[in-house]
Amino acid sequence: MKQNLNSFWRENKSFFIFLALMFMFRSACADWNTVPTGSMNPTIIEGDRIAVNKLAYDLRIPFTHISLVKFSDPQRGDIAVFDSKVSDKRLVKRVIGVPGDTVAMINNKLVINGVAVNYETTANTTDQIEDLFGVTHVVRFQQLNDNSFANFPTTIVPADHYLMLGDNRDMSADSRVIGFVPRNEFVGRSRAVVMSLNYEKFYLPRVERFFKSL
């Protein structure tokens, strides 16, 4: 038995080393994440596989959240991936408030540090272009009868925490549900879709979304 195991190891050692290095790379450097929900519509849609730069903020010990080197902190407007302890899920949301910011939402319009965020209408009646002081992106409002998500009072983002919102503002369990996100829960940043599969059409690829910038 031992001889068989030794022989098996010798014959497959390179393959197992390759697998170990690949998993370490995906854990610490770069990976992709499947997006199963519509909380980031229309920026990211269900079935997108987004690229995740895990070196955007930290170099971490593989398979842990222990940071060896901090490269930068999440910036307002980033699409960030984080492991939420509160929801017990890996989530993808947009950074809205950074430590020390004061943030309020009035009828789905953000006010950050006392300055009203600018919104522009689009051809789609549910979508508007939000300008986070230079970072522009489309946000979606579902115009639901229950608009409990449309307002929250002025709040101060505490140290080492971030206020995160989904671009699909009325359909996102974000900081309005899970609270501020601690800095050490961040996994990385995404700026592109790698590929996309249409769940409603037999998982056919959406070629037009391959390598799409976010």
Secondary structure as GFF3:
##gff-version 3
##sequence-region A 1 214
A	DSSP	alpha_helix	2	28	.	.	.	ID=ss1
A	DSSP	beta_strand	30	34	.	.	.	ID=ss2
A	DSSP	beta_strand	48	53	.	.	.	ID=ss3
A	DSSP	beta_strand	58	60	.	.	.	ID=ss4
A	DSSP	beta_strand	67	70	.	.	.	ID=ss5
A	DSSP	beta_strand	79	84	.	.	.	ID=ss6
A	DSSP	beta_strand	89	97	.	.	.	ID=ss7
A	DSSP	beta_strand	102	106	.	.	.	ID=ss8
A	DSSP	beta_strand	109	112	.	.	.	ID=ss9
A	DSSP	beta_strand	115	116	.	.	.	ID=ss10
A	DSSP	beta_strand	118	121	.	.	.	ID=ss11
A	DSSP	beta_strand	127	132	.	.	.	ID=ss12
A	DSSP	beta_strand	135	140	.	.	.	ID=ss13
A	DSSP	three_ten_helix	148	150	.	.	.	ID=ss14
A	DSSP	beta_strand	152	156	.	.	.	ID=ss15
A	DSSP	beta_strand	161	165	.	.	.	ID=ss16
A	DSSP	three_ten_helix	169	171	.	.	.	ID=ss17
A	DSSP	alpha_helix	175	178	.	.	.	ID=ss18
A	DSSP	beta_strand	181	182	.	.	.	ID=ss19
A	DSSP	three_ten_helix	183	185	.	.	.	ID=ss20
A	DSSP	beta_strand	186	190	.	.	.	ID=ss21
A	DSSP	beta_strand	193	198	.	.	.	ID=ss22
A	DSSP	three_ten_helix	199	201	.	.	.	ID=ss23
A	DSSP	beta_strand	204	205	.	.	.	ID=ss24
A	DSSP	three_ten_helix	207	209	.	.	.	ID=ss25
###
